[in-house]
Amino acid sequence: MKSGTKDQAEGTFHQLAGKAKEIAGKLSENPRLEAEGSDEKIIGTVQKKIGQIKKVFEK
């Protein structure tokens, strides 16, 4: 798997995991878990964008 594609896949995974943590934090009224989920979503978005940029330069 190429580096750009791998980064995009991992970014998507982090976005989904972050969303799950964020929802779990809201349901359990745990602001720390909610913030952790929000942070992970942002990390996933950044990683996904990096993967997209790498794919452009791989061609």
N, CA, C, O and CB atoms as a CASP TS submission, in Angstrom:
PFRMAT TS
TARGET T0000
AUTHOR 0000-0000-0000
METHOD Language model
MODEL 1
PARENT N/A
ATOM      1  N   MET     1       0.851  -1.171   0.000  1.00  0.00           N
ATOM      2  CA  MET     1       0.000   0.000   0.000  1.00  0.00           C
ATOM      3  C   MET     1       0.899   1.237   0.000  1.00  0.00           C
ATOM      4  O   MET     1       1.868   1.319   0.755  1.00  0.00           O
ATOM      5  CB  MET     1      -0.969  -0.004   1.227  1.00  0.00           C
ATOM      6  N   LYS     2       0.562   2.180  -0.849  1.00  0.00           N
ATOM      7  CA  LYS     2       1.355   3.396  -0.935  1.00  0.00           C
ATOM      8  C   LYS     2       1.170   4.244   0.318  1.00  0.00           C
ATOM      9  O   LYS     2       0.163   4.141   1.018  1.00  0.00           O
ATOM     10  CB  LYS     2       0.975   4.198  -2.185  1.00  0.00           C
ATOM     11  N   SER     3       2.153   5.072   0.578  1.00  0.00           N
ATOM     12  CA  SER     3       2.172   5.895   1.786  1.00  0.00           C
ATOM     13  C   SER     3       0.958   6.815   1.893  1.00  0.00           C
ATOM     14  O   SER     3       0.373   6.951   2.967  1.00  0.00           O
ATOM     15  CB  SER     3       3.435   6.722   1.822  1.00  0.00           C
ATOM     16  N   GLY     4       0.582   7.442   0.786  1.00  0.00           N
ATOM     17  CA  GLY     4      -0.561   8.365   0.802  1.00  0.00           C
ATOM     18  C   GLY     4      -1.862   7.652   1.108  1.00  0.00           C
ATOM     19  O   GLY     4      -2.692   8.150   1.868  1.00  0.00           O
ATOM     20  N   THR     5      -2.037   6.478   0.510  1.00  0.00           N
ATOM     21  CA  THR     5      -3.250   5.697   0.742  1.00  0.00           C
ATOM     22  C   THR     5      -3.307   5.218   2.184  1.00  0.00           C
ATOM     23  O   THR     5      -4.369   5.223   2.808  1.00  0.00           O
ATOM     24  CB  THR     5      -3.316   4.500  -0.217  1.00  0.00           C
ATOM     25  N   LYS     6      -2.160   4.804   2.709  1.00  0.00           N
ATOM     26  CA  LYS     6      -2.085   4.335   4.099  1.00  0.00           C
ATOM     27  C   LYS     6      -2.457   5.471   5.064  1.00  0.00           C
ATOM     28  O   LYS     6      -3.213   5.264   6.014  1.00  0.00           O
ATOM     29  CB  LYS     6      -0.659   3.799   4.419  1.00  0.00           C
ATOM     30  N   ASP     7      -1.924   6.656   4.812  1.00  0.00           N
ATOM     31  CA  ASP     7      -2.238   7.802   5.671  1.00  0.00           C
ATOM     32  C   ASP     7      -3.725   8.140   5.620  1.00  0.00           C
ATOM     33  O   ASP     7      -4.325   8.472   6.642  1.00  0.00           O
ATOM     34  CB  ASP     7      -1.411   9.024   5.255  1.00  0.00           C
ATOM     35  N   GLN     8      -4.315   8.055   4.435  1.00  0.00           N
ATOM     36  CA  GLN     8      -5.739   8.342   4.315  1.00  0.00           C
ATOM     37  C   GLN     8      -6.554   7.319   5.102  1.00  0.00           C
ATOM     38  O   GLN     8      -7.507   7.682   5.791  1.00  0.00           O
ATOM     39  CB  GLN     8      -6.167   8.349   2.835  1.00  0.00           C
ATOM     40  N   ALA     9      -6.185   6.046   5.003  1.00  0.00           N
ATOM     41  CA  ALA     9      -6.916   5.001   5.722  1.00  0.00           C
ATOM     42  C   ALA     9      -6.784   5.178   7.229  1.00  0.00           C
ATOM     43  O   ALA     9      -7.770   5.078   7.959  1.00  0.00           O
ATOM     44  CB  ALA     9      -6.410   3.614   5.312  1.00  0.00           C
ATOM     45  N   GLU    10      -5.570   5.441   7.692  1.00  0.00           N
ATOM     46  CA  GLU    10      -5.356   5.646   9.124  1.00  0.00           C
ATOM     47  C   GLU    10      -6.080   6.899   9.611  1.00  0.00           C
ATOM     48  O   GLU    10      -6.615   6.920  10.719  1.00  0.00           O
ATOM     49  CB  GLU    10      -3.855   5.750   9.432  1.00  0.00           C
ATOM     50  N   GLY    11      -6.095   7.934   8.788  1.00  0.00           N
ATOM     51  CA  GLY    11      -6.801   9.159   9.148  1.00  0.00           C
ATOM     52  C   GLY    11      -8.290   8.915   9.317  1.00  0.00           C
ATOM     53  O   GLY    11      -8.906   9.418  10.256  1.00  0.00           O
ATOM     54  N   THR    12      -8.863   8.145   8.411  1.00  0.00           N
ATOM     55  CA  THR    12     -10.284   7.804   8.502  1.00  0.00           C
ATOM     56  C   THR    12     -10.557   7.002   9.771  1.00  0.00           C
ATOM     57  O   THR    12     -11.553   7.230  10.458  1.00  0.00           O
ATOM     58  CB  THR    12     -10.734   7.009   7.259  1.00  0.00           C
ATOM     59  N   PHE    13      -9.662   6.059  10.074  1.00  0.00           N
ATOM     60  CA  PHE    13      -9.820   5.262  11.297  1.00  0.00           C
ATOM     61  C   PHE    13      -9.806   6.157  12.535  1.00  0.00           C
ATOM     62  O   PHE    13     -10.640   5.995  13.425  1.00  0.00           O
ATOM     63  CB  PHE    13      -8.706   4.202  11.398  1.00  0.00           C
ATOM     64  N   HIS    14      -8.863   7.098  12.595  1.00  0.00           N
ATOM     65  CA  HIS    14      -8.781   7.995  13.751  1.00  0.00           C
ATOM     66  C   HIS    14     -10.016   8.891  13.848  1.00  0.00           C
ATOM     67  O   HIS    14     -10.475   9.198  14.947  1.00  0.00           O
ATOM     68  CB  HIS    14      -7.514   8.856  13.667  1.00  0.00           C
ATOM     69  N   GLN    15     -10.550   9.307  12.707  1.00  0.00           N
ATOM     70  CA  GLN    15     -11.762  10.121  12.722  1.00  0.00           C
ATOM     71  C   GLN    15     -12.923   9.328  13.324  1.00  0.00           C
ATOM     72  O   GLN    15     -13.670   9.846  14.154  1.00  0.00           O
ATOM     73  CB  GLN    15     -12.115  10.598  11.295  1.00  0.00           C
ATOM     74  N   LEU    16     -13.069   8.081  12.904  1.00  0.00           N
ATOM     75  CA  LEU    16     -14.172   7.256  13.410  1.00  0.00           C
ATOM     76  C   LEU    16     -13.990   6.929  14.893  1.00  0.00           C
ATOM     77  O   LEU    16     -14.944   6.982  15.669  1.00  0.00           O
ATOM     78  CB  LEU    16     -14.279   5.957  12.597  1.00  0.00           C
ATOM     79  N   ALA    17     -12.764   6.593  15.275  1.00  0.00           N
ATOM     80  CA  ALA    17     -12.498   6.287  16.680  1.00  0.00           C
ATOM     81  C   ALA    17     -12.732   7.522  17.547  1.00  0.00           C
ATOM     82  O   ALA    17     -13.279   7.417  18.645  1.00  0.00           O
ATOM     83  CB  ALA    17     -11.054   5.773  16.860  1.00  0.00           C
ATOM     84  N   GLY    18     -12.321   8.680  17.059  1.00  0.00           N
ATOM     85  CA  GLY    18     -12.531   9.920  17.790  1.00  0.00           C
ATOM     86  C   GLY    18     -14.002  10.242  17.956  1.00  0.00           C
ATOM     87  O   GLY    18     -14.432  10.689  19.020  1.00  0.00           O
ATOM     88  N   LYS    19     -14.770  10.015  16.907  1.00  0.00           N
ATOM     89  CA  LYS    19     -16.219  10.266  16.969  1.00  0.00           C
ATOM     90  C   LYS    19     -16.862   9.344  18.000  1.00  0.00           C
ATOM     91  O   LYS    19     -17.732   9.771  18.758  1.00  0.00           O
ATOM     92  CB  LYS    19     -16.879  10.059  15.573  1.00  0.00           C
ATOM     93  N   ALA    20     -16.433   8.072  18.032  1.00  0.00           N
ATOM     94  CA  ALA    20     -16.974   7.120  19.006  1.00  0.00           C
ATOM     95  C   ALA    20     -16.635   7.546  20.435  1.00  0.00           C
ATOM     96  O   ALA    20     -17.484   7.486  21.325  1.00  0.00           O
ATOM     97  CB  ALA    20     -16.429   5.706  18.734  1.00  0.00           C
ATOM     98  N   LYS    21     -15.395   7.975  20.648  1.00  0.00           N
ATOM     99  CA  LYS    21     -14.996   8.433  21.987  1.00  0.00           C
ATOM    100  C   LYS    21     -15.776   9.682  22.391  1.00  0.00           C
ATOM    101  O   LYS    21     -16.193   9.825  23.541  1.00  0.00           O
ATOM    102  CB  LYS    21     -13.481   8.721  22.031  1.00  0.00           C
ATOM    103  N   GLU    22     -15.964  10.575  21.435  1.00  0.00           N
ATOM    104  CA  GLU    22     -16.695  11.815  21.710  1.00  0.00           C
ATOM    105  C   GLU    22     -18.134  11.500  22.132  1.00  0.00           C
ATOM    106  O   GLU    22     -18.643  12.077  23.093  1.00  0.00           O
ATOM    107  CB  GLU    22     -16.687  12.742  20.464  1.00  0.00           C
ATOM    108  N   ILE    23     -18.778  10.596  21.421  1.00  0.00           N
ATOM    109  CA  ILE    23     -20.155  10.210  21.755  1.00  0.00           C
ATOM    110  C   ILE    23     -20.193   9.506  23.111  1.00  0.00           C
ATOM    111  O   ILE    23     -21.076   9.770  23.927  1.00  0.00           O
ATOM    112  CB  ILE    23     -20.749   9.291  20.656  1.00  0.00           C
ATOM    113  N   ALA    24     -19.230   8.608  23.349  1.00  0.00           N
ATOM    114  CA  ALA    24     -19.175   7.903  24.631  1.00  0.00           C
ATOM    115  C   ALA    24     -18.967   8.892  25.782  1.00  0.00           C
ATOM    116  O   ALA    24     -19.549   8.732  26.855  1.00  0.00           O
ATOM    117  CB  ALA    24     -18.043   6.849  24.620  1.00  0.00           C
ATOM    118  N   GLY    25     -18.148   9.901  25.558  1.00  0.00           N
ATOM    119  CA  GLY    25     -17.916  10.920  26.575  1.00  0.00           C
ATOM    120  C   GLY    25     -19.167  11.729  26.872  1.00  0.00           C
ATOM    121  O   GLY    25     -19.433  12.071  28.024  1.00  0.00           O
ATOM    122  N   LYS    26     -19.933  12.034  25.837  1.00  0.00           N
ATOM    123  CA  LYS    26     -21.180  12.783  26.038  1.00  0.00           C
ATOM    124  C   LYS    26     -22.196  11.942  26.803  1.00  0.00           C
ATOM    125  O   LYS    26     -22.856  12.427  27.722  1.00  0.00           O
ATOM    126  CB  LYS    26     -21.771  13.227  24.684  1.00  0.00           C
ATOM    127  N   LEU    27     -22.312  10.666  26.408  1.00  0.00           N
ATOM    128  CA  LEU    27     -23.297   9.796  27.054  1.00  0.00           C
ATOM    129  C   LEU    27     -22.955   9.514  28.509  1.00  0.00           C
ATOM    130  O   LEU    27     -23.845   9.429  29.355  1.00  0.00           O
ATOM    131  CB  LEU    27     -23.410   8.491  26.298  1.00  0.00           C
ATOM    132  N   SER    28     -21.671   9.368  28.799  1.00  0.00           N
ATOM    133  CA  SER    28     -21.260   9.069  30.170  1.00  0.00           C
ATOM    134  C   SER    28     -20.952  10.337  30.966  1.00  0.00           C
ATOM    135  O   SER    28     -20.518  10.270  32.116  1.00  0.00           O
ATOM    136  CB  SER    28     -20.041   8.159  30.160  1.00  0.00           C
ATOM    137  N   GLU    29     -21.182  11.486  30.342  1.00  0.00           N
ATOM    138  CA  GLU    29     -20.904  12.791  30.969  1.00  0.00           C
ATOM    139  C   GLU    29     -19.464  12.869  31.459  1.00  0.00           C
ATOM    140  O   GLU    29     -19.193  13.312  32.575  1.00  0.00           O
ATOM    141  CB  GLU    29     -21.868  13.044  32.144  1.00  0.00           C
ATOM    142  N   ASN    30     -18.551  12.432  30.605  1.00  0.00           N
ATOM    143  CA  ASN    30     -17.125  12.439  30.897  1.00  0.00           C
ATOM    144  C   ASN    30     -16.453  13.447  29.952  1.00  0.00           C
ATOM    145  O   ASN    30     -16.148  13.112  28.807  1.00  0.00           O
ATOM    146  CB  ASN    30     -16.503  10.998  30.740  1.00  0.00           C
ATOM    147  N   PRO    31     -16.224  14.670  30.425  1.00  0.00           N
ATOM    148  CA  PRO    31     -15.665  15.695  29.535  1.00  0.00           C
ATOM    149  C   PRO    31     -14.256  15.364  29.046  1.00  0.00           C
ATOM    150  O   PRO    31     -13.871  15.776  27.952  1.00  0.00           O
ATOM    151  CB  PRO    31     -15.645  17.028  30.244  1.00  0.00           C
ATOM    152  N   ARG    32     -13.490  14.630  29.838  1.00  0.00           N
ATOM    153  CA  ARG    32     -12.131  14.266  29.426  1.00  0.00           C
ATOM    154  C   ARG    32     -12.175  13.327  28.211  1.00  0.00           C
ATOM    155  O   ARG    32     -11.423  13.517  27.255  1.00  0.00           O
ATOM    156  CB  ARG    32     -11.368  13.595  30.602  1.00  0.00           C
ATOM    157  N   LEU    33     -13.046  12.327  28.247  1.00  0.00           N
ATOM    158  CA  LEU    33     -13.185  11.388  27.137  1.00  0.00           C
ATOM    159  C   LEU    33     -13.727  12.094  25.895  1.00  0.00           C
ATOM    160  O   LEU    33     -13.308  11.814  24.772  1.00  0.00           O
ATOM    161  CB  LEU    33     -14.106  10.223  27.531  1.00  0.00           C
ATOM    162  N   GLU    34     -14.653  13.001  26.114  1.00  0.00           N
ATOM    163  CA  GLU    34     -15.220  13.776  25.011  1.00  0.00           C
ATOM    164  C   GLU    34     -14.138  14.627  24.337  1.00  0.00           C
ATOM    165  O   GLU    34     -14.077  14.693  23.109  1.00  0.00           O
ATOM    166  CB  GLU    34     -16.371  14.675  25.519  1.00  0.00           C
ATOM    167  N   ALA    35     -13.292  15.271  25.130  1.00  0.00           N
ATOM    168  CA  ALA    35     -12.203  16.091  24.592  1.00  0.00           C
ATOM    169  C   ALA    35     -11.170  15.222  23.876  1.00  0.00           C
ATOM    170  O   ALA    35     -10.646  15.602  22.829  1.00  0.00           O
ATOM    171  CB  ALA    35     -11.528  16.896  25.717  1.00  0.00           C
ATOM    172  N   GLU    36     -10.885  14.063  24.445  1.00  0.00           N
ATOM    173  CA  GLU    36      -9.942  13.139  23.817  1.00  0.00           C
ATOM    174  C   GLU    36     -10.463  12.702  22.439  1.00  0.00           C
ATOM    175  O   GLU    36      -9.698  12.619  21.477  1.00  0.00           O
ATOM    176  CB  GLU    36      -9.707  11.903  24.725  1.00  0.00           C
ATOM    177  N   GLY    37     -11.746  12.429  22.358  1.00  0.00           N
ATOM    178  CA  GLY    37     -12.355  12.057  21.096  1.00  0.00           C
ATOM    179  C   GLY    37     -12.295  13.178  20.076  1.00  0.00           C
ATOM    180  O   GLY    37     -12.023  12.946  18.898  1.00  0.00           O
ATOM    181  N   SER    38     -12.550  14.384  20.532  1.00  0.00           N
ATOM    182  CA  SER    38     -12.491  15.543  19.649  1.00  0.00           C
ATOM    183  C   SER    38     -11.073  15.730  19.105  1.00  0.00           C
ATOM    184  O   SER    38     -10.887  16.004  17.919  1.00  0.00           O
ATOM    185  CB  SER    38     -12.953  16.811  20.393  1.00  0.00           C
ATOM    186  N   ASP    39     -10.087  15.581  19.975  1.00  0.00           N
ATOM    187  CA  ASP    39      -8.693  15.700  19.556  1.00  0.00           C
ATOM    188  C   ASP    39      -8.329  14.624  18.531  1.00  0.00           C
ATOM    189  O   ASP    39      -7.650  14.902  17.542  1.00  0.00           O
ATOM    190  CB  ASP    39      -7.764  15.604  20.771  1.00  0.00           C
ATOM    191  N   GLU    40      -8.786  13.403  18.775  1.00  0.00           N
ATOM    192  CA  GLU    40      -8.466  12.312  17.858  1.00  0.00           C
ATOM    193  C   GLU    40      -9.116  12.526  16.486  1.00  0.00           C
ATOM    194  O   GLU    40      -8.540  12.173  15.457  1.00  0.00           O
ATOM    195  CB  GLU    40      -8.920  10.974  18.453  1.00  0.00           C
ATOM    196  N   LYS    41     -10.317  13.106  16.484  1.00  0.00           N
ATOM    197  CA  LYS    41     -10.974  13.424  15.208  1.00  0.00           C
ATOM    198  C   LYS    41     -10.146  14.429  14.417  1.00  0.00           C
ATOM    199  O   LYS    41      -9.984  14.287  13.205  1.00  0.00           O
ATOM    200  CB  LYS    41     -12.396  13.980  15.448  1.00  0.00           C
ATOM    201  N   ILE    42      -9.630  15.429  15.091  1.00  0.00           N
ATOM    202  CA  ILE    42      -8.810  16.451  14.434  1.00  0.00           C
ATOM    203  C   ILE    42      -7.522  15.827  13.897  1.00  0.00           C
ATOM    204  O   ILE    42      -7.107  16.124  12.777  1.00  0.00           O
ATOM    205  CB  ILE    42      -8.482  17.607  15.417  1.00  0.00           C
ATOM    206  N   ILE    43      -6.897  14.973  14.685  1.00  0.00           N
ATOM    207  CA  ILE    43      -5.679  14.282  14.248  1.00  0.00           C
ATOM    208  C   ILE    43      -5.971  13.447  13.006  1.00  0.00           C
ATOM    209  O   ILE    43      -5.173  13.419  12.068  1.00  0.00           O
ATOM    210  CB  ILE    43      -5.116  13.386  15.381  1.00  0.00           C
ATOM    211  N   GLY    44      -7.103  12.774  13.003  1.00  0.00           N
ATOM    212  CA  GLY    44      -7.493  11.975  11.852  1.00  0.00           C
ATOM    213  C   GLY    44      -7.696  12.811  10.609  1.00  0.00           C
ATOM    214  O   GLY    44      -7.300  12.412   9.514  1.00  0.00           O
ATOM    215  N   THR    45      -8.307  13.961  10.773  1.00  0.00           N
ATOM    216  CA  THR    45      -8.539  14.858   9.637  1.00  0.00           C
ATOM    217  C   THR    45      -7.212  15.339   9.050  1.00  0.00           C
ATOM    218  O   THR    45      -7.039  15.378   7.831  1.00  0.00           O
ATOM    219  CB  THR    45      -9.401  16.065  10.068  1.00  0.00           C
ATOM    220  N   VAL    46      -6.289  15.700   9.921  1.00  0.00           N
ATOM    221  CA  VAL    46      -4.977  16.168   9.465  1.00  0.00           C
ATOM    222  C   VAL    46      -4.231  15.041   8.750  1.00  0.00           C
ATOM    223  O   VAL    46      -3.648  15.258   7.688  1.00  0.00           O
ATOM    224  CB  VAL    46      -4.140  16.695  10.658  1.00  0.00           C
ATOM    225  N   GLN    47      -4.249  13.846   9.328  1.00  0.00           N
ATOM    226  CA  GLN    47      -3.554  12.724   8.726  1.00  0.00           C
ATOM    227  C   GLN    47      -4.157  12.365   7.358  1.00  0.00           C
ATOM    228  O   GLN    47      -3.434  12.018   6.424  1.00  0.00           O
ATOM    229  CB  GLN    47      -3.602  11.515   9.662  1.00  0.00           C
ATOM    230  N   LYS    48      -5.466  12.452   7.258  1.00  0.00           N
ATOM    231  CA  LYS    48      -6.135  12.169   5.993  1.00  0.00           C
ATOM    232  C   LYS    48      -5.722  13.184   4.926  1.00  0.00           C
ATOM    233  O   LYS    48      -5.486  12.810   3.777  1.00  0.00           O
ATOM    234  CB  LYS    48      -7.663  12.181   6.179  1.00  0.00           C
ATOM    235  N   LYS    49      -5.633  14.462   5.294  1.00  0.00           N
ATOM    236  CA  LYS    49      -5.211  15.506   4.354  1.00  0.00           C
ATOM    237  C   LYS    49      -3.759  15.294   3.925  1.00  0.00           C
ATOM    238  O   LYS    49      -3.420  15.508   2.761  1.00  0.00           O
ATOM    239  CB  LYS    49      -5.379  16.904   4.987  1.00  0.00           C
ATOM    240  N   ILE    50      -2.913  14.878   4.847  1.00  0.00           N
ATOM    241  CA  ILE    50      -1.516  14.597   4.507  1.00  0.00           C
ATOM    242  C   ILE    50      -1.458  13.471   3.480  1.00  0.00           C
ATOM    243  O   ILE    50      -0.677  13.527   2.530  1.00  0.00           O
ATOM    244  CB  ILE    50      -0.699  14.221   5.776  1.00  0.00           C
ATOM    245  N   GLY    51      -2.282  12.457   3.676  1.00  0.00           N
ATOM    246  CA  GLY    51      -2.342  11.358   2.718  1.00  0.00           C
ATOM    247  C   GLY    51      -2.776  11.824   1.343  1.00  0.00           C
ATOM    248  O   GLY    51      -2.244  11.362   0.333  1.00  0.00           O
ATOM    249  N   GLN    52      -3.738  12.736   1.293  1.00  0.00           N
ATOM    250  CA  GLN    52      -4.200  13.260   0.008  1.00  0.00           C
ATOM    251  C   GLN    52      -3.081  14.034  -0.693  1.00  0.00           C
ATOM    252  O   GLN    52      -2.908  13.923  -1.906  1.00  0.00           O
ATOM    253  CB  GLN    52      -5.431  14.166   0.208  1.00  0.00           C
ATOM    254  N   ILE    53      -2.337  14.803   0.068  1.00  0.00           N
ATOM    255  CA  ILE    53      -1.221  15.577  -0.496  1.00  0.00           C
ATOM    256  C   ILE    53      -0.138  14.632  -1.021  1.00  0.00           C
ATOM    257  O   ILE    53       0.407  14.847  -2.103  1.00  0.00           O
ATOM    258  CB  ILE    53      -0.624  16.542   0.571  1.00  0.00           C
ATOM    259  N   LYS    54       0.171  13.584  -0.248  1.00  0.00           N
ATOM    260  CA  LYS    54       1.172  12.611  -0.686  1.00  0.00           C
ATOM    261  C   LYS    54       0.750  11.940  -1.986  1.00  0.00           C
ATOM    262  O   LYS    54       1.581  11.704  -2.863  1.00  0.00           O
ATOM    263  CB  LYS    54       1.404  11.556   0.400  1.00  0.00           C
ATOM    264  N   LYS    55      -0.541  11.629  -2.114  1.00  0.00           N
ATOM    265  CA  LYS    55      -1.022  10.981  -3.340  1.00  0.00           C
ATOM    266  C   LYS    55      -0.817  11.887  -4.550  1.00  0.00           C
ATOM    267  O   LYS    55      -0.508  11.402  -5.639  1.00  0.00           O
ATOM    268  CB  LYS    55      -2.510  10.608  -3.205  1.00  0.00           C
ATOM    269  N   VAL    56      -0.983  13.177  -4.375  1.00  0.00           N
ATOM    270  CA  VAL    56      -0.800  14.113  -5.480  1.00  0.00           C
ATOM    271  C   VAL    56       0.656  14.099  -5.935  1.00  0.00           C
ATOM    272  O   VAL    56       0.930  14.115  -7.135  1.00  0.00           O
ATOM    273  CB  VAL    56      -1.227  15.540  -5.066  1.00  0.00           C
ATOM    274  N   PHE    57       1.586  14.070  -4.991  1.00  0.00           N
ATOM    275  CA  PHE    57       3.001  14.126  -5.326  1.00  0.00           C
ATOM    276  C   PHE    57       3.578  12.774  -5.735  1.00  0.00           C
ATOM    277  O   PHE    57       4.680  12.721  -6.280  1.00  0.00           O
ATOM    278  CB  PHE    57       3.771  14.664  -4.161  1.00  0.00           C
ATOM    279  N   GLU    58       2.864  11.690  -5.487  1.00  0.00           N
ATOM    280  CA  GLU    58       3.344  10.370  -5.889  1.00  0.00           C
ATOM    281  C   GLU    58       3.221  10.163  -7.385  1.00  0.00           C
ATOM    282  O   GLU    58       3.934   9.332  -7.949  1.00  0.00           O
ATOM    283  CB  GLU    58       2.581   9.284  -5.157  1.00  0.00           C
ATOM    284  N   LYS    59       2.350  10.884  -8.033  1.00  0.00           N
ATOM    285  CA  LYS    59       2.095  10.676  -9.470  1.00  0.00           C
ATOM    286  C   LYS    59       3.199  11.225 -10.329  1.00  0.00           C
ATOM    287  O   LYS    59       3.134  11.129 -11.555  1.00  0.00           O
ATOM    288  CB  LYS    59       0.789  11.314  -9.875  1.00  0.00           C
TER
END
